[in-house]
Protein backbone atom coordinates (compact mmCIF):
# COMPACT_ATOMS: atom_id res chain seq x y z
CA UNK A 1 0.00 0.00 0.00
CA UNK A 2 1.15 3.53 -0.75
CA UNK A 3 0.11 6.50 1.39
CA UNK A 4 0.72 10.08 0.31
CA UNK A 5 1.03 12.67 3.06
CA UNK A 6 1.00 16.43 2.54
CA UNK A 7 4.05 18.00 4.17
CA UNK A 8 2.14 21.26 4.55
CA UNK A 9 -0.17 19.48 7.01
CA UNK A 10 2.63 18.32 9.29
CA UNK A 11 3.90 21.58 10.74
CA UNK A 12 1.90 21.82 13.95
CA UNK A 13 1.73 18.91 16.35
CA UNK A 14 -2.07 18.69 16.48
CA UNK A 15 -2.58 19.09 12.72
CA UNK A 16 0.21 16.60 11.99
CA UNK A 17 -1.27 13.85 14.13
CA UNK A 18 -4.76 14.50 12.74
CA UNK A 19 -3.31 14.12 9.22
CA UNK A 20 -1.41 10.95 10.16
CA UNK A 21 -4.44 9.32 11.81
CA UNK A 22 -6.62 10.12 8.83
CA UNK A 23 -4.19 8.87 6.19
CA UNK A 24 -2.30 6.01 7.85
CA UNK A 25 -5.27 4.23 9.45
CA UNK A 26 -3.52 4.23 12.80
CA UNK A 27 -5.02 2.13 15.61
CA UNK A 28 -7.54 3.63 18.04
CA UNK A 29 -4.98 3.50 20.86
CA UNK A 30 -2.46 5.61 18.87
CA UNK A 31 -0.86 8.00 21.38
CA UNK A 32 -0.45 10.99 19.03
CA UNK A 33 3.26 11.44 19.71
CA UNK A 34 6.49 10.53 17.90
CA UNK A 35 7.16 7.38 19.94
CA UNK A 36 3.64 6.12 19.22
CA UNK A 37 4.10 6.90 15.52
CA UNK A 38 7.36 4.95 15.42
CA UNK A 39 5.74 2.00 17.21
CA UNK A 40 2.69 2.02 14.91
CA UNK A 41 4.90 2.10 11.80
CA UNK A 42 7.30 -0.62 12.93
CA UNK A 43 4.50 -2.92 14.16
CA UNK A 44 2.76 -3.07 10.77
CA UNK A 45 2.85 -6.45 9.10
CA UNK A 46 1.94 -5.45 5.55
CA UNK A 47 4.21 -3.45 3.22
CA UNK A 48 3.74 0.31 3.34
CA UNK A 49 5.31 3.01 1.19
CA UNK A 50 4.93 6.56 2.57
CA UNK A 51 5.40 9.52 0.26
CA UNK A 52 5.52 13.03 1.69
CA UNK A 53 4.66 15.61 -0.95
CA UNK A 54 5.62 19.25 -0.46
CA UNK A 55 8.42 18.11 1.83
CA UNK A 56 10.16 21.43 1.22
CA UNK A 57 7.26 23.15 3.01
CA UNK A 58 7.60 20.98 6.09
CA UNK A 59 9.11 22.75 9.08
CA UNK A 60 9.31 22.48 12.85
CA UNK A 61 7.39 19.48 14.11
CA UNK A 62 7.00 18.20 10.55
CA UNK A 63 10.74 17.69 10.29
CA UNK A 64 10.60 15.56 13.43
CA UNK A 65 7.75 13.55 11.87
CA UNK A 66 9.81 12.96 8.72
CA UNK A 67 12.82 11.90 10.79
CA UNK A 68 10.65 9.47 12.76
CA UNK A 69 9.23 7.95 9.57
CA UNK A 70 12.72 7.69 8.06
CA UNK A 71 14.05 6.03 11.22
CA UNK A 72 11.17 3.53 11.23
CA UNK A 73 11.80 2.79 7.53
CA UNK A 74 15.48 2.15 8.26
CA UNK A 75 14.52 -0.38 10.92
CA UNK A 76 11.55 -2.09 9.26
CA UNK A 77 11.78 -3.97 5.98
CA UNK A 78 8.03 -3.59 5.29
CA UNK A 79 8.23 0.23 5.36
CA UNK A 80 9.71 2.52 2.71
CA UNK A 81 9.76 6.30 2.68
CA UNK A 82 10.13 8.95 0.00
CA UNK A 83 10.13 12.75 0.07
CA UNK A 84 8.92 14.74 -2.93
CA UNK A 85 9.32 18.42 -3.60
CA UNK A 86 12.65 18.91 -1.88
N, C-alpha and C positions, 0 to 999 in steps of 0.2 A: 504494500500500500504506500502511496505517496501522499504526503500532506504538505500543503503550501501555506506558510505563515507570512503575514505582512509585517515586516520589520517596523513599520510606522505605528503599529499597535502594541509594541513591546516596551515602550519607553517608561511608562509609569508602572509601578508594581501591580496595582489593582487591575488596570487595563490589560497588562501583559498576562496575568493569570486568567482573566476572563477569556481572552483570546485563545490561550492554550487549552483551557477546559473545553471550549466550544469546538476547536479544530482537531484536538488530539484524542478526543473521547476518553479523557482521564477518568479513573474510578471515582466513585462518590466520596471516598475517604481521602481523596487528594488534599494534601495539606497547604496548597497554595504558597509554597516557598521553594527555594532552589534545591534543597535536599530532597523534598518530596518529588520534584520534577525529575531529578536524577534517578531516584528509586523507581518512579513510574516508567521511565524510559528504559532502564536496564532490566526491569522485570518482565517486559513484553516478550512473548514467545514468537510472535509472527514478525516477518521482516517489515521494517518501516524506513522510508526515505523521507527526511524532512528537508524542505526547501524554504529558505527565508528570502523572500523578495524584498526589495528596497532595503537591503542590509546596510547600505550607506547612510540611511536615515535613522538607523537604530543608534540610540545613545543611552548613557546612564544605565539604568536597570536592564535595558534590552541587551547591552553588551554582556552583562552577567548571564542573562538567559542564553545567549549564543554560546558563551564559553561553557556553560553547563551542558548544553546539547552536544557540543563538540567533544567534551570530556566523556559523556555517556557513549557517544558513537565510537570513540577510541577504545572503549572498554567493553563493547557489546557488538558481537558480529552481526546481529540482526538489525542494527541501526546504522544508517548512513545519513550524512548531513552535507548540505550544500548551501552556499550563500550566493545570491544573485544581486547584481546592482552595486557591486563594490567598486 
